Amino acid sequence: MNLLPLNSSPPKLYGQARRIIKETSRASNPDWYKSARELDLQWHIWVSSVGNESAVFNRVTGEWWTAPKLPKVTLIPAKEGEKARLDDQSRNLIHEALRNIISSSAYGIKAKSLGVCFHLVDEIRIRDLAPDFSSDPDFETLNELLKAAPQIAMGDDALDDESGDWRLCPLVGAKSGSRLSIATRVSSRFKLIVNELGIYGEVRNIPVIVNTFSGAVEAVAALPLVIEDPDYLSNTVYLLQYEHMTLVCTTGERGELQMIRPLLHRNTNHLAPTEIMDVVTQSAALNNIKDPRLAFLSLNGMPEADVEKVLQIYRQNHPDTEIKITDISQNPIVDKIPGKRLELAMATINLSEVTPKNHPLEELHTRWAFSDYYSPTKEVTNRMPTRGDLRMLKFAALARTFLIVCLLGFIGWSGMDIVSKMRSESWKLDSATAQEMDLKVAMLGKEKKELDHWENLLTKRSEGWLAMQALLDLFPDDGGVIVRSARYQAEATSETDNMVGLSRSWSISGFANPEVAKNLATIGSRTRVAELLNRIAEENQADYLKVDGDTRSLEVNLQQRQGTMPSSAAFPAKVARHFRTTFDLRIAQGLSAKDELALSTKPLTSE
């Protein structure tokens, strides 16, 4: 759904909200505002480089069913000025798969919505953040920065946005001051399919909520659930073996997550014995683990006897090392899941009941294992009105209808009352009374002239609090801007025919973060400022702020440049480094001497 930006005029945003209420069920169906894992009926799709698994989960009953696999799709290559897209046959296959699941009665529930969870293990890439951010504990802000500007978050201007989507993975439990998080990326190969699933729901007015997870991060978060021996949750090197890669990670003496590293297999479904020995030895040395334990988790159903063969060289060279081998396909938590995939179990079990308490990996279980890699930035998601906003608007429309009916009834009653009074004797006046009324009219005309003179002199033409509101409304409500200085000035201009024009000006300078900096040109445009002043004028009955007609002028001048804000006591370095754009904005509004609010210098004369 194409939505207006938040800085659009209130009438446009109101009209958009009215269309959403009329054309969708967002005001009445709360499932539009839930995640895929919160919906009663869920379609889970596990994808690797060697195949995919598909299953349907009933969250109410806890039952699983095997579902048709994700259909193969064909892309129409991108042309100049266009993006790649699905061909019609692929689109129809995806729609048919969705329709079969939603309309089927075989899953124990009549679906009013569907959650679709993609678990991607076909590819994962790990990178360090830029030094300015790697030790920053504000994970939520860093995650948004990775969404909006990954080049800045990782300090790489040459980073290709089209190659994949980056999200934050905290190294949970790490000590403050050290490296606290890393960036993880999944491929963007399935983004067109994910978008098409969402479009299907919007077109048919059925909540189809699609979330995309990294299966590798989910598997790391599952370690405390599948390793029963608590000794293997610290000072351990883990090898999580998939069909096409082995994920290497380590934990320190306090159970803190130290590293995650993917290693691709070479023409086999496992690492060579010599590779395993090198990887485990180097990983332990790199993370200062003197006597590491080794935990080997088979996620591809590799028999324990075969695992022992690939570990043989390591055992011979390190006979005292404690080694634990776990075949995930034999773990009870995957018994009922088609394909016995650990990632599907992680997404559907009640983590609050099974997660080990007070363990560093708990935070990874409950929050970061389910980051949606294809989700838009907050700036985009905030464009959609909340369900509470839509319901309030819906009730307001009903109240407006009621008031209109009451107003029409009052007008009818008033009309009947006027007609009855016009028929009365008191309505008729004689000539003497009429002459007295003419004299009173002449006296009132003189008084009106005096009142108009003083009203012109005393009319409000500038109010400090509305000048401040214009400054506050100019920038986004959710922050992203630090104002260094702001000046407001109102003064008289040239005089014409005893009438003096007026001018008002705002001079603002400050710093903006990367997300706001991309929209400064829009924020500082003449159209945007004119809409802002007109709205404030209408809401506060301050006609002097309006920008309309030939007698009003508006000039907006914006200058911006790159430059990090210097740190200070009020804004320490860890805050100042987020603001990398300096801007100077000047707004000048003028009222000519011919404007109705021009100041009269003509003296009052008595006639």
C-alpha positions in Angstrom: 0.0 0.0 0.0 1.4 3.3 -1.1 1.2 5.7 1.9 1.8 9.5 2.2 4.9 10.7 4.1 4.3 11.9 7.6 5.1 15.5 6.7 2.1 15.7 4.2 -0.6 18.2 4.9 -3.3 17.2 7.6 -6.1 17.2 5.0 -4.2 14.7 2.9 -3.4 12.5 5.8 -7.0 12.7 7.0 -8.3 11.7 3.5 -5.8 8.8 3.5 -7.0 7.6 6.9 -10.6 7.8 5.7 -9.8 5.6 2.7 -8.1 3.0 4.8 -11.2 2.8 7.1 -13.5 2.5 4.1 -11.4 0.1 2.0 -9.7 -2.2 4.6 -10.5 -4.0 7.8 -7.6 -2.4 9.7 -9.9 -0.6 12.1 -11.8 -3.8 13.1 -9.2 -6.6 12.7 -6.3 -6.3 15.2 -4.3 -9.0 13.3 -3.1 -6.4 10.8 -0.9 -5.0 13.7 0.5 -8.3 15.0 3.7 -10.2 14.0 3.4 -13.4 12.0 4.4 -15.4 15.1 1.4 -14.0 17.1 -1.3 -15.1 14.6 -3.4 -18.2 15.2 -2.6 -19.8 11.8 1.0 -19.7 10.6 2.8 -20.9 7.4 6.5 -21.6 8.1 8.9 -21.9 5.2 12.5 -23.1 5.8 14.9 -22.3 2.9 18.5 -23.4 2.4 20.7 -23.6 -0.6 19.8 -27.3 -1.1 16.0 -27.2 -0.7 13.1 -26.0 1.4 10.6 -27.3 4.0 7.1 -26.1 4.4 4.7 -26.6 7.3 1.5 -25.1 8.8 1.2 -24.5 12.5 -2.0 -24.0 14.5 -1.0 -21.8 17.4 -4.3 -22.5 19.3 -4.0 -26.3 19.3 -0.2 -26.6 18.9 -0.6 -29.0 15.9 1.7 -29.1 12.8 0.8 -30.2 9.3 3.1 -30.7 6.2 2.3 -28.0 3.6 3.0 -27.7 -0.1 6.5 -26.5 -0.7 7.2 -23.0 -1.9 6.7 -23.0 -5.6 9.6 -22.3 -7.9 9.3 -18.8 -9.4 10.7 -17.1 -12.5 11.8 -13.5 -12.6 11.5 -11.0 -15.4 14.9 -9.3 -15.4 15.2 -5.6 -14.6 15.1 -3.2 -17.5 16.4 0.4 -17.5 14.4 2.5 -15.1 12.5 -0.6 -13.8 13.1 -3.3 -11.2 13.0 -7.1 -11.6 9.6 -8.6 -11.0 7.8 -12.0 -10.9 6.2 -13.3 -14.1 2.4 -13.9 -14.1 2.7 -17.6 -13.8 4.9 -17.4 -10.7 2.5 -14.8 -9.1 -0.4 -17.1 -9.8 1.4 -20.1 -8.1 2.1 -18.0 -5.0 -1.5 -16.8 -4.8 -2.8 -20.3 -5.3 -0.6 -21.7 -2.4 -1.8 -18.9 -0.1 -5.5 -19.4 -1.1 -5.2 -23.2 -0.4 -3.9 -22.6 3.1 -6.3 -19.8 4.1 -9.4 -21.4 2.7 -8.6 -25.0 3.8 -10.5 -26.5 6.8 -7.8 -29.1 7.3 -5.8 -27.1 9.8 -8.3 -27.0 12.6 -9.3 -23.4 12.4 -11.2 -21.0 10.1 -8.5 -18.5 9.3 -9.2 -14.8 9.5 -5.5 -14.1 9.0 -2.3 -15.8 8.2 1.3 -15.4 9.5 4.0 -16.3 7.1 7.5 -17.0 8.6 10.5 -17.3 6.3 13.5 -19.0 8.0 16.5 -18.3 5.7 19.6 -20.4 6.1 20.7 -20.3 2.4 23.2 -17.5 3.2 24.4 -15.5 6.2 27.1 -12.9 6.2 28.8 -11.4 9.3 30.5 -8.0 9.5 31.8 -5.8 12.2 30.3 -2.4 12.8 32.3 0.8 12.5 34.5 1.5 15.5 32.2 4.4 16.6 29.2 2.0 16.9 30.6 -1.5 17.7 30.7 -0.7 21.5 27.5 1.3 21.6 24.9 -0.4 23.9 21.9 1.3 22.3 21.0 -1.8 20.2 17.5 -0.5 19.1 19.0 2.7 17.6 21.8 0.8 15.9 19.4 -1.7 14.4 17.4 1.2 12.9 20.7 2.7 11.6 21.5 -0.6 9.9 18.1 -0.5 8.2 18.3 3.1 7.0 22.0 3.6 6.4 24.1 0.5 6.6 27.0 2.3 4.9 27.3 4.6 7.9 26.8 1.9 10.5 29.6 -0.3 9.1 31.8 2.6 7.9 31.8 1.4 4.3 30.6 3.9 1.6 31.0 1.3 -1.1 28.5 -1.1 0.5 25.9 -2.4 -2.0 22.3 -2.0 -0.6 20.9 -4.4 -3.2 23.0 -7.4 -2.1 21.0 -8.1 1.1 19.5 -6.7 4.2 21.5 -6.1 7.4 20.3 -6.4 11.0 22.0 -6.1 14.4 23.0 -9.2 16.4 24.2 -8.3 19.9 27.0 -10.3 21.4 24.9 -10.8 24.5 26.7 -10.8 27.8 29.8 -9.0 26.5 31.4 -6.6 28.9 30.8 -2.9 28.5 33.5 -1.1 26.5 34.3 -4.1 24.3 32.7 -5.1 21.0 29.0 -5.4 21.9 27.4 -6.3 18.6 27.9 -7.3 15.0 26.0 -6.9 11.7 24.3 -10.0 10.1 22.9 -10.1 6.6 20.6 -12.5 4.7 20.2 -12.6 1.0 17.5 -10.6 -0.8 16.6 -13.5 -3.2 13.1 -13.9 -1.6 12.1 -10.3 -1.2 9.9 -10.3 -4.3 8.1 -13.4 -3.0 7.6 -11.8 0.4 6.3 -8.6 -1.1 3.9 -10.6 -3.3 2.5 -12.4 -0.2 1.8 -9.1 1.5 0.2 -7.7 -1.7 -2.1 -10.7 -1.8 -3.4 -9.9 1.7 -3.9 -6.2 0.9 -5.8 -6.8 -2.3 -8.2 -9.3 -0.6 -8.4 -7.4 2.6 -7.0 -10.4 4.6 -4.1 -9.9 7.1 -1.2 -11.8 5.6 1.7 -10.8 7.8 5.1 -11.9 6.5 8.3 -11.9 8.7 11.7 -13.0 7.5 14.2 -14.4 10.0 17.8 -15.6 9.8 17.7 -19.3 10.5 21.4 -19.2 11.6 20.7 -16.6 14.3 17.7 -18.7 15.5 19.9 -21.8 15.8 22.5 -19.9 17.9 19.7 -18.6 20.1 18.5 -22.2 20.6 21.7 -23.5 22.1 20.4 -23.4 25.7 17.3 -25.3 24.7 19.0 -28.2 22.9 22.2 -28.6 25.1 21.0 -30.1 28.3 24.4 -30.0 30.1 24.8 -26.4 31.5 28.6 -26.9 31.5 28.5 -26.6 27.7 27.0 -23.1 27.8 30.4 -21.4 28.7 34.0 -21.8 27.4 32.7 -23.7 24.5 33.3 -23.8 20.7 30.1 -24.8 18.8 29.9 -26.3 15.3 26.3 -26.0 14.0 26.3 -28.2 10.8 23.9 -27.5 7.9 23.9 -29.2 4.6 26.0 -26.5 2.9 27.8 -24.7 5.7 28.9 -25.0 9.3 28.2 -22.1 11.7 31.0 -21.6 14.2 30.4 -19.7 17.4 31.9 -19.4 20.9 30.9 -18.5 24.4 33.2 -17.2 27.2 33.5 -18.1 30.8 30.3 -16.2 31.8 28.4 -17.6 28.9 28.7 -14.5 26.8 28.5 -14.8 23.0 31.9 -14.0 21.5 31.7 -14.6 17.8 29.6 -16.1 15.0 31.3 -17.2 11.7 29.9 -19.2 8.7 32.1 -21.7 6.9 31.0 -23.0 3.5 31.5 -26.8 2.8 33.6 -27.8 -0.2 31.7 -30.3 -2.3 30.5 -32.3 0.8 27.9 -31.9 3.5 30.5 -31.3 6.2 33.9 -29.8 6.9 37.0 -31.9 6.5 38.6 -33.3 9.7 41.6 -31.1 9.3 39.4 -28.1 8.7 37.6 -28.8 12.0 40.8 -29.1 13.9 42.0 -25.8 12.5 38.7 -23.9 13.0 38.3 -25.1 16.6 41.9 -24.3 17.6 41.9 -20.9 16.0 38.5 -19.9 17.3 39.5 -20.8 20.9 42.8 -19.0 20.6 41.2 -15.9 19.0 38.7 -15.6 21.9 41.2 -16.5 24.7 39.5 -19.8 25.6 42.3 -21.9 27.2 40.6 -25.2 27.6 37.6 -25.1 25.3 34.8 -27.6 25.3 33.5 -28.7 21.8 29.8 -29.0 21.0 28.9 -30.5 17.6 25.2 -30.0 16.6 24.1 -31.8 13.5 21.2 -29.9 11.9 21.2 -32.0 8.7 20.6 -35.4 10.3 24.3 -36.6 10.0 24.6 -39.9 12.0 26.8 -39.8 15.1 29.1 -42.4 13.7 29.9 -40.1 10.7 30.3 -37.2 13.1 32.9 -39.2 15.0 34.9 -39.7 11.8 35.2 -36.0 11.0 36.2 -35.3 14.7 38.8 -38.1 14.7 41.8 -35.9 14.0 40.8 -33.3 16.6 40.3 -36.0 19.2 43.8 -37.4 18.5 45.4 -34.0 18.9 43.3 -32.9 21.9 42.5 -36.1 23.8 41.5 -34.2 27.0 38.9 -32.0 25.3 35.3 -32.6 26.4 33.2 -33.2 23.3 29.4 -33.3 23.1 27.6 -34.5 19.9 23.9 -33.7 19.5 21.7 -34.8 16.6 18.9 -32.2 16.5 16.6 -34.6 14.6 16.4 -36.7 17.8 15.6 -33.8 20.1 12.0 -33.9 21.5 11.3 -30.3 20.6 11.3 -31.1 16.8 9.4 -34.4 17.1 6.1 -33.0 15.7 7.6 -30.6 13.2 7.7 -31.7 9.5 11.3 -31.9 8.4 12.4 -31.7 12.1 13.8 -28.2 11.6 15.1 -26.5 14.8 14.3 -23.1 13.5 10.6 -23.8 13.2 10.5 -25.1 16.8 12.3 -21.9 18.0 9.6 -19.7 16.3 6.6 -21.5 17.8 7.6 -22.6 21.3 6.8 -20.5 24.4 10.2 -19.1 25.1 9.2 -17.7 28.5 8.6 -21.3 29.7 11.7 -23.0 28.3 14.4 -20.3 28.2 17.1 -20.7 30.9 16.8 -17.6 33.2 19.7 -15.3 34.0 21.7 -16.7 31.1 23.3 -14.2 28.7 21.7 -15.9 25.6 18.2 -15.3 27.1 18.2 -11.8 25.4 19.0 -13.4 22.1 16.1 -15.8 22.5 13.5 -13.3 23.4 14.3 -10.4 21.1 17.0 -10.6 18.4 16.5 -14.1 17.1 13.3 -12.9 15.4 14.5 -9.7 13.8 12.6 -9.2 10.6 15.2 -8.7 7.9 12.9 -7.5 5.2 11.0 -5.0 7.4 11.0 -1.3 6.4 12.4 1.5 8.6 10.4 3.1 11.3 9.9 6.1 9.1 8.0 4.0 6.6 6.0 1.9 9.1 4.9 5.0 11.0 3.1 6.2 7.9 0.4 3.6 8.5 -2.1 4.9 11.1 -2.5 2.7 14.2 -5.6 0.8 14.9 -6.4 3.1 17.8 -6.2 6.1 15.4 -8.5 4.5 12.9 -11.1 3.5 15.5 -11.1 7.0 16.9 -11.5 8.5 13.5 -14.4 6.0 12.8 -16.2 7.0 16.0 -15.6 10.7 15.2 -17.3 10.2 11.8 -20.4 8.8 13.6 -20.4 11.7 16.1 -20.1 14.2 13.2 -23.2 12.6 11.5 -25.1 13.0 14.8 -24.1 16.6 15.2 -25.2 17.4 11.6 -28.6 15.9 12.3 -28.9 18.0 15.5 -27.8 21.2 13.6 -30.4 20.6 10.9 -33.1 20.2 13.6 -32.0 23.4 15.2 -32.1 25.3 11.9 -35.6 24.0 11.3 -36.8 25.1 14.7 -35.2 28.5 14.4 -36.8 29.0 11.0 -40.3 28.3 12.4 -39.6 30.7 15.3 -38.6 33.5 12.9 -41.7 33.0 10.8 -44.0 33.1 13.8 -42.4 36.4 15.1 -42.7 38.0 11.6 -46.4 37.5 11.8 -46.7 39.3 15.1 -47.8 43.0 15.6 -44.5 44.0 17.1 -42.8 43.3 13.8 -44.4 46.3 12.2 -42.8 49.8 12.8 -44.2 53.3 12.3 -42.3 56.2 10.5 -41.2 57.9 13.8 -39.6 54.8 15.0 -37.9 54.3 11.6 -36.4 57.8 11.8 -35.1 57.1 15.3 -33.5 53.9 13.9 -31.8 55.8 11.1 -30.2 58.2 13.6 -29.0 55.3 15.6 -27.5 53.7 12.5 -25.6 56.9 11.7 -24.2 57.0 15.2 -23.3 53.3 15.1 -21.5 53.9 11.7 -19.3 56.6 13.4 -18.6 54.2 16.3 -17.7 51.4 13.9 -15.2 53.6 12.1 -13.5 54.3 15.4 -13.6 50.7 16.3 -12.1 49.7 12.9 -9.2 52.1 13.5 -8.3 50.8 16.9 -8.9 47.2 15.9 -6.4 47.6 13.1 -3.8 49.0 15.5 -4.5 46.3 18.1 -4.8 43.3 15.8 -2.4 40.5 16.6 0.3 40.3 14.0 3.0 38.2 15.8 2.9 35.9 18.8 6.0 34.3 20.3 4.3 31.0 21.2 3.1 30.5 17.7 6.5 31.4 16.3 7.9 28.7 18.7 5.3 26.2 17.5 6.3 26.7 13.9 9.9 25.9 14.9 8.8 22.7 16.9 6.5 21.5 14.1 9.1 22.0 11.4 11.1 18.9 12.5 10.0 15.3 13.1 8.4 14.5 16.4 10.5 11.4 17.0 13.8 13.3 17.2 16.8 13.1 14.9 17.6 16.9 15.1 19.5 19.0 17.6 18.9 22.8 17.2 22.0 24.8 17.9 20.4 28.3 17.6 17.0 29.7 16.7 16.1 33.3 16.1 12.7 34.9 15.4 12.3 38.5 14.3 9.2 40.6 13.4 9.5 44.1 12.0 7.7 46.8 9.9 8.6 47.3 6.2 8.0 50.1 3.7 4.9 52.4 3.9 2.4 52.9 1.0 -0.7 55.2 1.3 -0.5 55.3 5.1 -0.2 51.5 5.4 2.9 49.7 6.6 3.7 46.1 5.7 5.3 43.6 8.0 7.9 40.9 7.8 8.7 37.9 10.0 11.8 35.7 9.9 13.1 32.5 11.5 16.8 31.6 11.4 17.6 28.1 12.6 20.9 26.2 12.6 21.7 22.8 14.0 22.6 19.1 13.3 20.7 16.2 11.9 21.2 12.4 12.0 21.5 10.4 8.7 17.8 9.4 8.6 16.5 13.0 9.0 19.3 14.4 6.8 17.9 12.5 3.8 14.6 14.4 4.2 16.0 17.9 5.0 15.4 19.0 1.5 11.7 18.2 1.9 11.5 19.6 5.4 13.1 22.8 4.3 11.1 23.3 1.1 8.8 26.2 0.4 5.8 24.0 -0.1 6.4 22.2 3.2 6.9 25.4 5.2 3.8 27.0 3.6 1.6 24.0 4.5 3.0 24.2 8.1 2.3 28.0 8.5 -1.2 27.6 7.0 -2.0 24.7 9.3 -0.9 26.6 12.4 -2.9 29.7 11.2 -6.0 27.6 10.8 -5.8 25.7 14.1 -5.0 28.8 16.2 -7.1 31.5 14.2 -3.9 33.3 13.5 -4.6 34.7 10.0 -1.3 36.7 10.0 0.6 33.4 9.5 -1.2 32.4 6.3 0.7 32.2 3.1 -1.9 33.0 0.3 -2.8 35.7 -2.2 -0.7 38.3 -4.0 0.0 40.3 -0.8 1.8 37.5 1.0 5.3 36.2 0.3 7.4 33.4 1.6 11.1 32.7 1.1 12.9 29.5 2.3 16.7 29.1 2.1 18.3 25.8 3.3 22.0 25.1 3.4 23.4 21.7 4.6 26.8 20.2 4.7 28.6 17.2 6.2 30.1 17.9 9.6 29.9 15.9 12.8 28.5 17.8 15.8 31.3 18.5 18.4 30.9 16.8 21.7 30.0 18.7 24.9 28.8 18.1 28.4 25.2 18.2 27.2 25.9 16.0 24.2 28.7 13.5 24.8 30.6 11.9 22.0 28.5 8.7 21.8 25.4 11.0 21.1 27.2 13.6 19.0 28.6 11.1 16.5 25.1 10.2 15.3 24.6 13.7 14.0 26.7 14.1 10.9 24.9 16.8 8.9 25.0 20.5 9.7 22.2 22.7 8.4 21.2 26.4 8.3 17.6 27.2 7.6 16.1 30.7 7.1 12.4 31.4 6.6 11.1 34.8 5.7 7.4 35.7 5.5 6.2 39.1 4.3 2.9 41.0 4.3 2.8 43.9 1.8 1.3 47.3 2.6 -1.8 46.3 0.6 -2.5 43.3 2.8 -5.6 43.4 5.0 -3.4 43.1 8.1 -1.1 45.9 7.1 -0.7 48.5 9.9 -2.6 51.8 9.4 -0.6 55.0 10.1 -3.5 57.3 9.2 -4.7 59.4 12.1 -8.2 59.1 13.3 -10.4 62.2 12.3 -13.8 63.2 13.7 -16.5 64.2 11.2 
